[in-house]
Each structure stands twice: as C-alpha cells, then as structure tokens.
Amino acid sequence: MLEAAHDVGEVTYLDRSMPIAEILCRFEGEPATSLVLTLQGRGEGTEVFCTVESIEARPAPPVAAVVDLLELALHRRRDDGAGPAQSPSS
C-alpha cells in the first residue's frame, strides 16, 4: 500500500502505530490534494478509509477518482512485481 501511495503522490506523514498515512497528490488541472489513508483491521482483512481534501482554495477532486488511481497503482504493483507503476502510455 505504501509503495502504491508513493506512485500517486508524495508520502508526507506516516504513523505506523495508528496506522495512518498522508499523501500529497498533484493531478493535472486539480489543486494540490491531501489523501489520508487510515487502515482498520477487521476479522476477515483490513479496510482502508480514504479522505481527500484540497489544500488550496479550490474544491478537491472527487474521492472516487483519487481512490481509482490508488487502486490502479496497487494492481500494477501486484501484476508487475515490486517495481514502480508504469504510466498508461508506457
């Protein structure tokens, strides 16, 4: 998860004891965006809660769009091994 987060932005905060991470994302045409990931263990796995907020005076991109990019990065890392995600044009 952390490696995929690096693929979509810069990890600016990580607290492994909570666990929580903040990623600063910059998307073309969108304001700088804070993506906060909070992990919560459940009986059958771990759930990730995502919060998206603009850090500029403009509205943040849709949460679903940001989560889709993170999910794509996770799938690419799973499919390609541990290497960094490739851009769609590569």
HTML snippet that shows the backbone in 3Dmol.js (N, CA, C, O; Angstrom):
<script src="https://3Dmol.org/build/3Dmol-min.js"></script>
<div id="view" style="width:600px;height:400px;position:relative"></div>
<script>
const pdb = `
ATOM      1  N   MET A   1       0.827  -1.184   0.000  1.00  0.00           N
ATOM      2  CA  MET A   1       0.000   0.000   0.000  1.00  0.00           C
ATOM      3  C   MET A   1       0.872   1.249   0.000  1.00  0.00           C
ATOM      4  O   MET A   1       0.606   2.195  -0.741  1.00  0.00           O
ATOM      5  N   LEU A   2       1.903   1.253   0.822  1.00  0.00           N
ATOM      6  CA  LEU A   2       2.764   2.430   0.919  1.00  0.00           C
ATOM      7  C   LEU A   2       3.488   2.699  -0.401  1.00  0.00           C
ATOM      8  O   LEU A   2       3.621   3.851  -0.813  1.00  0.00           O
ATOM      9  N   GLU A   3       3.954   1.642  -1.062  1.00  0.00           N
ATOM     10  CA  GLU A   3       4.635   1.817  -2.340  1.00  0.00           C
ATOM     11  C   GLU A   3       3.672   2.374  -3.387  1.00  0.00           C
ATOM     12  O   GLU A   3       4.050   3.241  -4.175  1.00  0.00           O
ATOM     13  N   ALA A   4       2.439   1.887  -3.401  1.00  0.00           N
ATOM     14  CA  ALA A   4       1.433   2.399  -4.332  1.00  0.00           C
ATOM     15  C   ALA A   4       1.118   3.856  -4.020  1.00  0.00           C
ATOM     16  O   ALA A   4       0.900   4.651  -4.934  1.00  0.00           O
ATOM     17  N   ALA A   5       1.092   4.214  -2.738  1.00  0.00           N
ATOM     18  CA  ALA A   5       0.862   5.610  -2.355  1.00  0.00           C
ATOM     19  C   ALA A   5       1.965   6.500  -2.914  1.00  0.00           C
ATOM     20  O   ALA A   5       1.701   7.621  -3.348  1.00  0.00           O
ATOM     21  N   HIS A   6       3.207   5.999  -2.905  1.00  0.00           N
ATOM     22  CA  HIS A   6       4.318   6.755  -3.498  1.00  0.00           C
ATOM     23  C   HIS A   6       4.108   6.959  -4.996  1.00  0.00           C
ATOM     24  O   HIS A   6       4.565   7.956  -5.556  1.00  0.00           O
ATOM     25  N   ASP A   7       3.426   6.030  -5.642  1.00  0.00           N
ATOM     26  CA  ASP A   7       3.181   6.147  -7.077  1.00  0.00           C
ATOM     27  C   ASP A   7       2.187   7.255  -7.412  1.00  0.00           C
ATOM     28  O   ASP A   7       2.256   7.827  -8.500  1.00  0.00           O
ATOM     29  N   VAL A   8       1.266   7.572  -6.502  1.00  0.00           N
ATOM     30  CA  VAL A   8       0.267   8.602  -6.783  1.00  0.00           C
ATOM     31  C   VAL A   8       0.603   9.952  -6.163  1.00  0.00           C
ATOM     32  O   VAL A   8      -0.057  10.947  -6.459  1.00  0.00           O
ATOM     33  N   GLY A   9       1.614   9.999  -5.311  1.00  0.00           N
ATOM     34  CA  GLY A   9       1.983  11.271  -4.693  1.00  0.00           C
ATOM     35  C   GLY A   9       3.171  11.113  -3.770  1.00  0.00           C
ATOM     36  O   GLY A   9       3.881  10.108  -3.803  1.00  0.00           O
ATOM     37  N   GLU A  10       3.371  12.122  -2.951  1.00  0.00           N
ATOM     38  CA  GLU A  10       4.489  12.134  -2.003  1.00  0.00           C
ATOM     39  C   GLU A  10       3.956  11.845  -0.600  1.00  0.00           C
ATOM     40  O   GLU A  10       3.096  12.567  -0.095  1.00  0.00           O
ATOM     41  N   VAL A  11       4.465  10.794   0.017  1.00  0.00           N
ATOM     42  CA  VAL A  11       4.043  10.461   1.378  1.00  0.00           C
ATOM     43  C   VAL A  11       4.648  11.513   2.307  1.00  0.00           C
ATOM     44  O   VAL A  11       5.868  11.605   2.444  1.00  0.00           O
ATOM     45  N   THR A  12       3.780  12.306   2.944  1.00  0.00           N
ATOM     46  CA  THR A  12       4.248  13.403   3.789  1.00  0.00           C
ATOM     47  C   THR A  12       4.115  13.097   5.277  1.00  0.00           C
ATOM     48  O   THR A  12       4.696  13.791   6.112  1.00  0.00           O
ATOM     49  N   TYR A  13       3.344  12.053   5.608  1.00  0.00           N
ATOM     50  CA  TYR A  13       3.170  11.684   7.017  1.00  0.00           C
ATOM     51  C   TYR A  13       2.878  10.196   7.082  1.00  0.00           C
ATOM     52  O   TYR A  13       2.109   9.668   6.278  1.00  0.00           O
ATOM     53  N   LEU A  14       3.492   9.528   8.037  1.00  0.00           N
ATOM     54  CA  LEU A  14       3.253   8.105   8.240  1.00  0.00           C
ATOM     55  C   LEU A  14       3.334   7.810   9.729  1.00  0.00           C
ATOM     56  O   LEU A  14       4.336   8.114  10.375  1.00  0.00           O
ATOM     57  N   ASP A  15       2.288   7.223  10.265  1.00  0.00           N
ATOM     58  CA  ASP A  15       2.272   6.798  11.663  1.00  0.00           C
ATOM     59  C   ASP A  15       1.901   5.326  11.670  1.00  0.00           C
ATOM     60  O   ASP A  15       0.727   4.975  11.550  1.00  0.00           O
ATOM     61  N   ARG A  16       2.891   4.474  11.809  1.00  0.00           N
ATOM     62  CA  ARG A  16       2.660   3.030  11.746  1.00  0.00           C
ATOM     63  C   ARG A  16       1.909   2.517  12.972  1.00  0.00           C
ATOM     64  O   ARG A  16       1.346   1.423  12.925  1.00  0.00           O
ATOM     65  N   SER A  17       1.886   3.272  14.063  1.00  0.00           N
ATOM     66  CA  SER A  17       1.195   2.806  15.267  1.00  0.00           C
ATOM     67  C   SER A  17      -0.321   2.955  15.156  1.00  0.00           C
ATOM     68  O   SER A  17      -1.049   2.265  15.870  1.00  0.00           O
ATOM     69  N   MET A  18      -0.819   3.832  14.283  1.00  0.00           N
ATOM     70  CA  MET A  18      -2.260   4.075  14.193  1.00  0.00           C
ATOM     71  C   MET A  18      -2.993   3.071  13.314  1.00  0.00           C
ATOM     72  O   MET A  18      -4.029   2.635  13.815  1.00  0.00           O
ATOM     73  N   PRO A  19      -2.687   2.641  12.172  1.00  0.00           N
ATOM     74  CA  PRO A  19      -1.803   3.186  11.138  1.00  0.00           C
ATOM     75  C   PRO A  19      -2.540   4.202  10.260  1.00  0.00           C
ATOM     76  O   PRO A  19      -3.709   4.030   9.914  1.00  0.00           O
ATOM     77  N   ILE A  20      -1.818   5.254   9.919  1.00  0.00           N
ATOM     78  CA  ILE A  20      -2.370   6.331   9.103  1.00  0.00           C
ATOM     79  C   ILE A  20      -1.252   6.903   8.240  1.00  0.00           C
ATOM     80  O   ILE A  20      -0.097   6.959   8.662  1.00  0.00           O
ATOM     81  N   ALA A  21      -1.604   7.326   7.035  1.00  0.00           N
ATOM     82  CA  ALA A  21      -0.624   7.945   6.141  1.00  0.00           C
ATOM     83  C   ALA A  21      -1.289   9.096   5.409  1.00  0.00           C
ATOM     84  O   ALA A  21      -2.478   9.045   5.094  1.00  0.00           O
ATOM     85  N   GLU A  22      -0.509  10.135   5.143  1.00  0.00           N
ATOM     86  CA  GLU A  22      -0.987  11.250   4.331  1.00  0.00           C
ATOM     87  C   GLU A  22      -0.110  11.334   3.100  1.00  0.00           C
ATOM     88  O   GLU A  22       1.115  11.245   3.186  1.00  0.00           O
ATOM     89  N   ILE A  23      -0.750  11.505   1.949  1.00  0.00           N
ATOM     90  CA  ILE A  23      -0.050  11.593   0.680  1.00  0.00           C
ATOM     91  C   ILE A  23      -0.440  12.908   0.021  1.00  0.00           C
ATOM     92  O   ILE A  23      -1.626  13.212  -0.107  1.00  0.00           O
ATOM     93  N   LEU A  24       0.548  13.685  -0.395  1.00  0.00           N
ATOM     94  CA  LEU A  24       0.301  14.920  -1.130  1.00  0.00           C
ATOM     95  C   LEU A  24       0.261  14.562  -2.605  1.00  0.00           C
ATOM     96  O   LEU A  24       1.250  14.088  -3.164  1.00  0.00           O
ATOM     97  N   CYS A  25      -0.886  14.792  -3.236  1.00  0.00           N
ATOM     98  CA  CYS A  25      -1.087  14.433  -4.642  1.00  0.00           C
ATOM     99  C   CYS A  25      -1.239  15.691  -5.479  1.00  0.00           C
ATOM    100  O   CYS A  25      -1.839  16.678  -5.055  1.00  0.00           O
ATOM    101  N   ARG A  26      -0.681  15.628  -6.672  1.00  0.00           N
ATOM    102  CA  ARG A  26      -0.847  16.720  -7.634  1.00  0.00           C
ATOM    103  C   ARG A  26      -1.307  16.111  -8.944  1.00  0.00           C
ATOM    104  O   ARG A  26      -0.579  15.346  -9.577  1.00  0.00           O
ATOM    105  N   PHE A  27      -2.525  16.458  -9.343  1.00  0.00           N
ATOM    106  CA  PHE A  27      -3.109  15.953 -10.575  1.00  0.00           C
ATOM    107  C   PHE A  27      -3.293  17.112 -11.538  1.00  0.00           C
ATOM    108  O   PHE A  27      -3.603  18.229 -11.123  1.00  0.00           O
ATOM    109  N   GLU A  28      -3.104  16.850 -12.811  1.00  0.00           N
ATOM    110  CA  GLU A  28      -3.213  17.897 -13.826  1.00  0.00           C
ATOM    111  C   GLU A  28      -4.596  18.546 -13.771  1.00  0.00           C
ATOM    112  O   GLU A  28      -5.619  17.863 -13.809  1.00  0.00           O
ATOM    113  N   GLY A  29      -4.607  19.879 -13.680  1.00  0.00           N
ATOM    114  CA  GLY A  29      -5.853  20.628 -13.660  1.00  0.00           C
ATOM    115  C   GLY A  29      -6.577  20.627 -12.323  1.00  0.00           C
ATOM    116  O   GLY A  29      -7.669  21.186 -12.213  1.00  0.00           O
ATOM    117  N   GLU A  30      -5.990  20.012 -11.309  1.00  0.00           N
ATOM    118  CA  GLU A  30      -6.624  19.938  -9.990  1.00  0.00           C
ATOM    119  C   GLU A  30      -5.733  20.618  -8.953  1.00  0.00           C
ATOM    120  O   GLU A  30      -4.528  20.749  -9.165  1.00  0.00           O
ATOM    121  N   PRO A  31      -6.317  21.051  -7.833  1.00  0.00           N
ATOM    122  CA  PRO A  31      -5.498  21.646  -6.775  1.00  0.00           C
ATOM    123  C   PRO A  31      -4.639  20.587  -6.091  1.00  0.00           C
ATOM    124  O   PRO A  31      -4.919  19.392  -6.181  1.00  0.00           O
ATOM    125  N   ALA A  32      -3.602  21.036  -5.412  1.00  0.00           N
ATOM    126  CA  ALA A  32      -2.820  20.116  -4.581  1.00  0.00           C
ATOM    127  C   ALA A  32      -3.790  19.478  -3.591  1.00  0.00           C
ATOM    128  O   ALA A  32      -4.632  20.153  -3.000  1.00  0.00           O
ATOM    129  N   THR A  33      -3.655  18.181  -3.427  1.00  0.00           N
ATOM    130  CA  THR A  33      -4.653  17.411  -2.695  1.00  0.00           C
ATOM    131  C   THR A  33      -4.008  16.544  -1.629  1.00  0.00           C
ATOM    132  O   THR A  33      -2.983  15.907  -1.870  1.00  0.00           O
ATOM    133  N   SER A  34      -4.611  16.525  -0.458  1.00  0.00           N
ATOM    134  CA  SER A  34      -4.185  15.653   0.630  1.00  0.00           C
ATOM    135  C   SER A  34      -5.049  14.393   0.596  1.00  0.00           C
ATOM    136  O   SER A  34      -6.276  14.465   0.662  1.00  0.00           O
ATOM    137  N   LEU A  35      -4.391  13.242   0.493  1.00  0.00           N
ATOM    138  CA  LEU A  35      -5.062  11.947   0.564  1.00  0.00           C
ATOM    139  C   LEU A  35      -4.643  11.305   1.881  1.00  0.00           C
ATOM    140  O   LEU A  35      -3.464  11.019   2.086  1.00  0.00           O
ATOM    141  N   VAL A  36      -5.604  11.078   2.772  1.00  0.00           N
ATOM    142  CA  VAL A  36      -5.310  10.449   4.058  1.00  0.00           C
ATOM    143  C   VAL A  36      -5.861   9.028   4.028  1.00  0.00           C
ATOM    144  O   VAL A  36      -7.042   8.806   3.757  1.00  0.00           O
ATOM    145  N   LEU A  37      -4.976   8.065   4.313  1.00  0.00           N
ATOM    146  CA  LEU A  37      -5.348   6.654   4.364  1.00  0.00           C
ATOM    147  C   LEU A  37      -5.316   6.198   5.815  1.00  0.00           C
ATOM    148  O   LEU A  37      -4.302   6.347   6.497  1.00  0.00           O
ATOM    149  N   THR A  38      -6.412   5.650   6.279  1.00  0.00           N
ATOM    150  CA  THR A  38      -6.500   5.101   7.626  1.00  0.00           C
ATOM    151  C   THR A  38      -6.840   3.626   7.494  1.00  0.00           C
ATOM    152  O   THR A  38      -7.842   3.272   6.871  1.00  0.00           O
ATOM    153  N   LEU A  39      -6.016   2.764   8.075  1.00  0.00           N
ATOM    154  CA  LEU A  39      -6.225   1.321   7.987  1.00  0.00           C
ATOM    155  C   LEU A  39      -6.843   0.810   9.278  1.00  0.00           C
ATOM    156  O   LEU A  39      -6.430   1.191  10.373  1.00  0.00           O
ATOM    157  N   GLN A  40      -7.844  -0.063   9.131  1.00  0.00           N
ATOM    158  CA  GLN A  40      -8.500  -0.658  10.295  1.00  0.00           C
ATOM    159  C   GLN A  40      -8.635  -2.155  10.068  1.00  0.00           C
ATOM    160  O   GLN A  40      -9.268  -2.595   9.108  1.00  0.00           O
ATOM    161  N   GLY A  41      -8.031  -2.936  10.966  1.00  0.00           N
ATOM    162  CA  GLY A  41      -8.113  -4.384  10.881  1.00  0.00           C
ATOM    163  C   GLY A  41      -9.507  -4.877  11.209  1.00  0.00           C
ATOM    164  O   GLY A  41     -10.147  -4.394  12.143  1.00  0.00           O
ATOM    165  N   ARG A  42      -9.968  -5.836  10.437  1.00  0.00           N
ATOM    166  CA  ARG A  42     -11.272  -6.470  10.645  1.00  0.00           C
ATOM    167  C   ARG A  42     -11.049  -7.974  10.754  1.00  0.00           C
ATOM    168  O   ARG A  42      -9.938  -8.453  10.527  1.00  0.00           O
ATOM    169  N   GLY A  43     -12.081  -8.711  11.094  1.00  0.00           N
ATOM    170  CA  GLY A  43     -11.978 -10.154  11.243  1.00  0.00           C
ATOM    171  C   GLY A  43     -11.530 -10.870   9.980  1.00  0.00           C
ATOM    172  O   GLY A  43     -10.839 -11.886  10.058  1.00  0.00           O
ATOM    173  N   GLU A  44     -11.910 -10.357   8.823  1.00  0.00           N
ATOM    174  CA  GLU A  44     -11.595 -11.022   7.565  1.00  0.00           C
ATOM    175  C   GLU A  44     -10.606 -10.240   6.709  1.00  0.00           C
ATOM    176  O   GLU A  44     -10.470 -10.539   5.523  1.00  0.00           O
ATOM    177  N   GLY A  45      -9.928  -9.274   7.252  1.00  0.00           N
ATOM    178  CA  GLY A  45      -8.967  -8.497   6.470  1.00  0.00           C
ATOM    179  C   GLY A  45      -8.783  -7.109   7.047  1.00  0.00           C
ATOM    180  O   GLY A  45      -9.088  -6.857   8.213  1.00  0.00           O
ATOM    181  N   THR A  46      -8.286  -6.226   6.225  1.00  0.00           N
ATOM    182  CA  THR A  46      -8.033  -4.845   6.627  1.00  0.00           C
ATOM    183  C   THR A  46      -8.785  -3.914   5.694  1.00  0.00           C
ATOM    184  O   THR A  46      -8.726  -4.072   4.475  1.00  0.00           O
ATOM    185  N   GLU A  47      -9.489  -2.948   6.258  1.00  0.00           N
ATOM    186  CA  GLU A  47     -10.188  -1.938   5.471  1.00  0.00           C
ATOM    187  C   GLU A  47      -9.360  -0.669   5.452  1.00  0.00           C
ATOM    188  O   GLU A  47      -8.708  -0.319   6.435  1.00  0.00           O
ATOM    189  N   VAL A  48      -9.395   0.020   4.312  1.00  0.00           N
ATOM    190  CA  VAL A  48      -8.694   1.289   4.160  1.00  0.00           C
ATOM    191  C   VAL A  48      -9.744   2.374   3.955  1.00  0.00           C
ATOM    192  O   VAL A  48     -10.564   2.288   3.041  1.00  0.00           O
ATOM    193  N   PHE A  49      -9.717   3.380   4.796  1.00  0.00           N
ATOM    194  CA  PHE A  49     -10.613   4.520   4.671  1.00  0.00           C
ATOM    195  C   PHE A  49      -9.823   5.668   4.061  1.00  0.00           C
ATOM    196  O   PHE A  49      -8.719   5.978   4.510  1.00  0.00           O
ATOM    197  N   CYS A  50     -10.390   6.298   3.036  1.00  0.00           N
ATOM    198  CA  CYS A  50      -9.690   7.352   2.300  1.00  0.00           C
ATOM    199  C   CYS A  50     -10.426   8.673   2.449  1.00  0.00           C
ATOM    200  O   CYS A  50     -11.643   8.742   2.279  1.00  0.00           O
ATOM    201  N   THR A  51      -9.680   9.714   2.767  1.00  0.00           N
ATOM    202  CA  THR A  51     -10.206  11.068   2.852  1.00  0.00           C
ATOM    203  C   THR A  51      -9.408  11.932   1.891  1.00  0.00           C
ATOM    204  O   THR A  51      -8.179  11.865   1.866  1.00  0.00           O
ATOM    205  N   VAL A  52     -10.100  12.741   1.102  1.00  0.00           N
ATOM    206  CA  VAL A  52      -9.455  13.602   0.114  1.00  0.00           C
ATOM    207  C   VAL A  52      -9.860  15.040   0.402  1.00  0.00           C
ATOM    208  O   VAL A  52     -11.047  15.353   0.497  1.00  0.00           O
ATOM    209  N   GLU A  53      -8.864  15.916   0.540  1.00  0.00           N
ATOM    210  CA  GLU A  53      -9.132  17.338   0.772  1.00  0.00           C
ATOM    211  C   GLU A  53      -8.170  18.181  -0.042  1.00  0.00           C
ATOM    212  O   GLU A  53      -6.989  17.853  -0.162  1.00  0.00           O
ATOM    213  N   SER A  54      -8.675  19.259  -0.596  1.00  0.00           N
ATOM    214  CA  SER A  54      -7.829  20.223  -1.286  1.00  0.00           C
ATOM    215  C   SER A  54      -7.030  20.997  -0.248  1.00  0.00           C
ATOM    216  O   SER A  54      -7.542  21.320   0.824  1.00  0.00           O
ATOM    217  N   ILE A  55      -5.779  21.293  -0.567  1.00  0.00           N
ATOM    218  CA  ILE A  55      -5.009  22.158   0.331  1.00  0.00           C
ATOM    219  C   ILE A  55      -4.865  23.548  -0.284  1.00  0.00           C
ATOM    220  O   ILE A  55      -4.059  24.364   0.162  1.00  0.00           O
ATOM    221  N   GLU A  56      -5.669  23.795  -1.321  1.00  0.00           N
ATOM    222  CA  GLU A  56      -5.734  25.110  -1.949  1.00  0.00           C
ATOM    223  C   GLU A  56      -7.157  25.633  -1.789  1.00  0.00           C
ATOM    224  O   GLU A  56      -8.005  24.969  -1.194  1.00  0.00           O
ATOM    225  N   ALA A  57      -7.414  26.821  -2.321  1.00  0.00           N
ATOM    226  CA  ALA A  57      -8.732  27.444  -2.189  1.00  0.00           C
ATOM    227  C   ALA A  57      -9.674  27.003  -3.313  1.00  0.00           C
ATOM    228  O   ALA A  57     -10.539  27.768  -3.740  1.00  0.00           O
ATOM    229  N   ARG A  58      -9.500  25.767  -3.789  1.00  0.00           N
ATOM    230  CA  ARG A  58     -10.388  25.203  -4.809  1.00  0.00           C
ATOM    231  C   ARG A  58     -10.873  23.847  -4.315  1.00  0.00           C
ATOM    232  O   ARG A  58     -10.221  23.218  -3.481  1.00  0.00           O
ATOM    233  N   PRO A  59     -12.007  23.398  -4.821  1.00  0.00           N
ATOM    234  CA  PRO A  59     -12.519  22.094  -4.387  1.00  0.00           C
ATOM    235  C   PRO A  59     -11.576  20.951  -4.773  1.00  0.00           C
ATOM    236  O   PRO A  59     -10.901  21.002  -5.801  1.00  0.00           O
ATOM    237  N   ALA A  60     -11.546  19.943  -3.942  1.00  0.00           N
ATOM    238  CA  ALA A  60     -10.715  18.758  -4.193  1.00  0.00           C
ATOM    239  C   ALA A  60     -11.306  17.940  -5.340  1.00  0.00           C
ATOM    240  O   ALA A  60     -12.496  18.046  -5.636  1.00  0.00           O
ATOM    241  N   PRO A  61     -10.477  17.133  -5.976  1.00  0.00           N
ATOM    242  CA  PRO A  61     -11.022  16.214  -6.979  1.00  0.00           C
ATOM    243  C   PRO A  61     -11.933  15.193  -6.290  1.00  0.00           C
ATOM    244  O   PRO A  61     -11.861  15.021  -5.073  1.00  0.00           O
ATOM    245  N   PRO A  62     -12.780  14.524  -7.054  1.00  0.00           N
ATOM    246  CA  PRO A  62     -13.672  13.533  -6.445  1.00  0.00           C
ATOM    247  C   PRO A  62     -12.890  12.412  -5.753  1.00  0.00           C
ATOM    248  O   PRO A  62     -11.882  11.934  -6.273  1.00  0.00           O
ATOM    249  N   VAL A  63     -13.364  12.004  -4.585  1.00  0.00           N
ATOM    250  CA  VAL A  63     -12.702  10.938  -3.831  1.00  0.00           C
ATOM    251  C   VAL A  63     -12.576   9.685  -4.692  1.00  0.00           C
ATOM    252  O   VAL A  63     -11.525   9.046  -4.706  1.00  0.00           O
ATOM    253  N   ALA A  64     -13.637   9.333  -5.407  1.00  0.00           N
ATOM    254  CA  ALA A  64     -13.626   8.110  -6.219  1.00  0.00           C
ATOM    255  C   ALA A  64     -12.508   8.135  -7.251  1.00  0.00           C
ATOM    256  O   ALA A  64     -11.880   7.105  -7.499  1.00  0.00           O
ATOM    257  N   ALA A  65     -12.247   9.288  -7.858  1.00  0.00           N
ATOM    258  CA  ALA A  65     -11.193   9.384  -8.872  1.00  0.00           C
ATOM    259  C   ALA A  65      -9.815   9.163  -8.251  1.00  0.00           C
ATOM    260  O   ALA A  65      -8.972   8.482  -8.834  1.00  0.00           O
ATOM    261  N   VAL A  66      -9.589   9.729  -7.084  1.00  0.00           N
ATOM    262  CA  VAL A  66      -8.297   9.573  -6.405  1.00  0.00           C
ATOM    263  C   VAL A  66      -8.117   8.124  -5.954  1.00  0.00           C
ATOM    264  O   VAL A  66      -7.036   7.556  -6.104  1.00  0.00           O
ATOM    265  N   VAL A  67      -9.166   7.533  -5.405  1.00  0.00           N
ATOM    266  CA  VAL A  67      -9.100   6.137  -4.967  1.00  0.00           C
ATOM    267  C   VAL A  67      -8.883   5.216  -6.166  1.00  0.00           C
ATOM    268  O   VAL A  67      -8.157   4.227  -6.062  1.00  0.00           O
ATOM    269  N   ASP A  68      -9.505   5.530  -7.301  1.00  0.00           N
ATOM    270  CA  ASP A  68      -9.284   4.727  -8.515  1.00  0.00           C
ATOM    271  C   ASP A  68      -7.815   4.731  -8.917  1.00  0.00           C
ATOM    272  O   ASP A  68      -7.284   3.693  -9.312  1.00  0.00           O
ATOM    273  N   LEU A  69      -7.148   5.881  -8.824  1.00  0.00           N
ATOM    274  CA  LEU A  69      -5.719   5.956  -9.159  1.00  0.00           C
ATOM    275  C   LEU A  69      -4.878   5.140  -8.185  1.00  0.00           C
ATOM    276  O   LEU A  69      -3.929   4.471  -8.592  1.00  0.00           O
ATOM    277  N   LEU A  70      -5.220   5.193  -6.911  1.00  0.00           N
ATOM    278  CA  LEU A  70      -4.502   4.391  -5.917  1.00  0.00           C
ATOM    279  C   LEU A  70      -4.726   2.903  -6.184  1.00  0.00           C
ATOM    280  O   LEU A  70      -3.790   2.108  -6.106  1.00  0.00           O
ATOM    281  N   GLU A  71      -5.951   2.535  -6.493  1.00  0.00           N
ATOM    282  CA  GLU A  71      -6.250   1.131  -6.794  1.00  0.00           C
ATOM    283  C   GLU A  71      -5.486   0.666  -8.036  1.00  0.00           C
ATOM    284  O   GLU A  71      -4.963  -0.448  -8.060  1.00  0.00           O
ATOM    285  N   LEU A  72      -5.420   1.504  -9.056  1.00  0.00           N
ATOM    286  CA  LEU A  72      -4.656   1.170 -10.261  1.00  0.00           C
ATOM    287  C   LEU A  72      -3.183   0.952  -9.924  1.00  0.00           C
ATOM    288  O   LEU A  72      -2.561   0.011 -10.417  1.00  0.00           O
ATOM    289  N   ALA A  73      -2.632   1.818  -9.089  1.00  0.00           N
ATOM    290  CA  ALA A  73      -1.229   1.670  -8.681  1.00  0.00           C
ATOM    291  C   ALA A  73      -1.021   0.361  -7.918  1.00  0.00           C
ATOM    292  O   ALA A  73      -0.005  -0.309  -8.102  1.00  0.00           O
ATOM    293  N   LEU A  74      -1.975  -0.005  -7.066  1.00  0.00           N
ATOM    294  CA  LEU A  74      -1.886  -1.274  -6.330  1.00  0.00           C
ATOM    295  C   LEU A  74      -1.899  -2.466  -7.288  1.00  0.00           C
ATOM    296  O   LEU A  74      -1.099  -3.391  -7.149  1.00  0.00           O
ATOM    297  N   HIS A  75      -2.811  -2.436  -8.258  1.00  0.00           N
ATOM    298  CA  HIS A  75      -2.900  -3.530  -9.227  1.00  0.00           C
ATOM    299  C   HIS A  75      -1.638  -3.630 -10.076  1.00  0.00           C
ATOM    300  O   HIS A  75      -1.159  -4.729 -10.356  1.00  0.00           O
ATOM    301  N   ARG A  76      -1.105  -2.495 -10.481  1.00  0.00           N
ATOM    302  CA  ARG A  76       0.122  -2.513 -11.293  1.00  0.00           C
ATOM    303  C   ARG A  76       1.284  -3.093 -10.510  1.00  0.00           C
ATOM    304  O   ARG A  76       2.078  -3.864 -11.049  1.00  0.00           O
ATOM    305  N   ARG A  77       1.386  -2.733  -9.260  1.00  0.00           N
ATOM    306  CA  ARG A  77       2.470  -3.281  -8.431  1.00  0.00           C
ATOM    307  C   ARG A  77       2.289  -4.781  -8.236  1.00  0.00           C
ATOM    308  O   ARG A  77       3.264  -5.532  -8.250  1.00  0.00           O
ATOM    309  N   ARG A  78       1.065  -5.215  -8.056  1.00  0.00           N
ATOM    310  CA  ARG A  78       0.805  -6.647  -7.900  1.00  0.00           C
ATOM    311  C   ARG A  78       1.146  -7.397  -9.190  1.00  0.00           C
ATOM    312  O   ARG A  78       1.773  -8.455  -9.150  1.00  0.00           O
ATOM    313  N   ASP A  79       0.732  -6.844 -10.333  1.00  0.00           N
ATOM    314  CA  ASP A  79       0.934  -7.507 -11.620  1.00  0.00           C
ATOM    315  C   ASP A  79       2.377  -7.465 -12.091  1.00  0.00           C
ATOM    316  O   ASP A  79       2.844  -8.402 -12.739  1.00  0.00           O
ATOM    317  N   ASP A  80       3.093  -6.381 -11.771  1.00  0.00           N
ATOM    318  CA  ASP A  80       4.468  -6.205 -12.244  1.00  0.00           C
ATOM    319  C   ASP A  80       5.506  -6.591 -11.204  1.00  0.00           C
ATOM    320  O   ASP A  80       6.700  -6.413 -11.448  1.00  0.00           O
ATOM    321  N   GLY A  81       5.108  -7.100 -10.082  1.00  0.00           N
ATOM    322  CA  GLY A  81       6.058  -7.358  -9.007  1.00  0.00           C
ATOM    323  C   GLY A  81       6.200  -6.112  -8.170  1.00  0.00           C
ATOM    324  O   GLY A  81       5.234  -5.368  -8.004  1.00  0.00           O
ATOM    325  N   ALA A  82       7.385  -5.864  -7.637  1.00  0.00           N
ATOM    326  CA  ALA A  82       7.600  -4.739  -6.722  1.00  0.00           C
ATOM    327  C   ALA A  82       8.045  -3.475  -7.425  1.00  0.00           C
ATOM    328  O   ALA A  82       8.351  -2.490  -6.754  1.00  0.00           O
ATOM    329  N   GLY A  83       8.096  -3.460  -8.748  1.00  0.00           N
ATOM    330  CA  GLY A  83       8.583  -2.283  -9.471  1.00  0.00           C
ATOM    331  C   GLY A  83       7.591  -1.148  -9.441  1.00  0.00           C
ATOM    332  O   GLY A  83       6.420  -1.357  -9.124  1.00  0.00           O
ATOM    333  N   PRO A  84       8.043   0.074  -9.769  1.00  0.00           N
ATOM    334  CA  PRO A  84       7.147   1.228  -9.787  1.00  0.00           C
ATOM    335  C   PRO A  84       6.114   1.099 -10.899  1.00  0.00           C
ATOM    336  O   PRO A  84       6.366   0.454 -11.917  1.00  0.00           O
ATOM    337  N   ALA A  85       4.973   1.701 -10.705  1.00  0.00           N
ATOM    338  CA  ALA A  85       3.909   1.656 -11.703  1.00  0.00           C
ATOM    339  C   ALA A  85       4.341   2.385 -12.966  1.00  0.00           C
ATOM    340  O   ALA A  85       5.037   3.399 -12.902  1.00  0.00           O
ATOM    341  N   GLN A  86       3.929   1.869 -14.099  1.00  0.00           N
ATOM    342  CA  GLN A  86       4.214   2.490 -15.385  1.00  0.00           C
ATOM    343  C   GLN A  86       3.053   3.388 -15.764  1.00  0.00           C
ATOM    344  O   GLN A  86       1.912   3.136 -15.374  1.00  0.00           O
ATOM    345  N   SER A  87       3.341   4.437 -16.524  1.00  0.00           N
ATOM    346  CA  SER A  87       2.267   5.292 -16.999  1.00  0.00           C
ATOM    347  C   SER A  87       1.516   4.540 -18.091  1.00  0.00           C
ATOM    348  O   SER A  87       2.100   3.668 -18.734  1.00  0.00           O
ATOM    349  N   PRO A  88       0.229   4.852 -18.325  1.00  0.00           N
ATOM    350  CA  PRO A  88      -0.551   4.145 -19.336  1.00  0.00           C
ATOM    351  C   PRO A  88       0.064   4.213 -20.728  1.00  0.00           C
ATOM    352  O   PRO A  88      -0.158   3.313 -21.539  1.00  0.00           O
ATOM    353  N   SER A  89       0.830   5.256 -21.021  1.00  0.00           N
ATOM    354  CA  SER A  89       1.432   5.394 -22.352  1.00  0.00           C
ATOM    355  C   SER A  89       2.720   4.604 -22.497  1.00  0.00           C
ATOM    356  O   SER A  89       3.259   4.513 -23.600  1.00  0.00           O
ATOM    357  N   SER A  90       3.235   4.025 -21.404  1.00  0.00           N
ATOM    358  CA  SER A  90       4.490   3.264 -21.461  1.00  0.00           C
ATOM    359  C   SER A  90       4.260   1.857 -21.940  1.00  0.00           C
ATOM    360  O   SER A  90       5.208   1.079 -22.048  1.00  0.00           O
TER     361      SER A  90
END
`;
const viewer = $3Dmol.createViewer("view");
viewer.addModel(pdb, "pdb");
viewer.setStyle({}, {cartoon: {color: "spectrum"}});
viewer.zoomTo();
viewer.render();
</script>
